Structure formats: C-alpha cells, structure tokens
Amino acid sequence: MSEDILPTRAEQVQAFLGRTPFAQEIGMRCEVMGDEMTAIMPFQQKLIGNFTIQALHGGAIAAFLELTAMAQVYLVTEHLERPPRPINLTIDYLRQGHAKDTYARATITKMGRRMCSVRAEAWQDQRSKPVTSLLAHFKVSSD
C-alpha cells in the first residue's frame, strides 16, 4: 500500500470513535491538530441527569472523559494497533455540568511499554474552570 492512501492517525481516531457505540450515542467528535486533540460532546437533552436543575449526568461526562483519554493515547502512539484498554480510572466531579456543549483535552503524563498514565479535564465555558477531571491508566501493549 502506498503512503498516500493510508489513513492518518487523526482519521484512525475518528474511525475508532465512529465504531464506538457510546461515542456515537453522545455525539462525540474530535478536532485534531497534529498531536493535540480537543474532544467535543454537543449538548443533547438525553444527557441530562437531573432535570430539576438541568445538570448533565455524571456518567455521561465520565465516559466522555474516558473516551477522550483513550483517543489521545491512540493518537500519539503510532505502534498501537488497537485502542488502549483501561486499567483504572479516577473521576473528580469539580462543578455542575450545565445543559451546554462540553469540551475535553487529555495529556499523557507517562508512557511506558506496557501502560500509560493520562490526565484529562472537561470544561464548558472556560477551560480554566473544569467541570470534571480524570486520572487513568491504560494498557498499551498487545500482550
């Protein structure tokens, strides 16, 4: 196969999200520029967890952050043939997620041969005021 018909890593990340049922359910998409990615979860009424105060469901935000972290690892790790597998996740709910679009970015803090550590944050209006953060470890080896 020639080099120009192989999909880019960004296209492979988009294809991964396209094959992930939950990413499709929440309408998740990514904007990739080089090795930096911003994930977007557009607001949908079905994502509301508390209708009284119009707050997003914590599980939707947590899953969005997990998918963001997995996509970031997959984006920057050329040798991975498939998306990383979660080992553990810690979610911190910092603020109420309102009924509006949510954005997220992930940063790889340590990449090893078998596993990696990732931090991710989700925000709505201001990136400096995250609504939720994630610390996760993923298995990246194929064995």
Protein Blocks (a to p, Z undefined) as FASTA:
>chain_A
ZZklpccfklmmmmmmmmmmklmmnopacddehjaccddddddfklpmblmlopacfklm
mmmmmmmmmmmmmmmmmklmbdcddfbdcdddfbdcdddddddddddfbdcfkbccdddd
ddfklmklcfbdcdddddfbfZZ
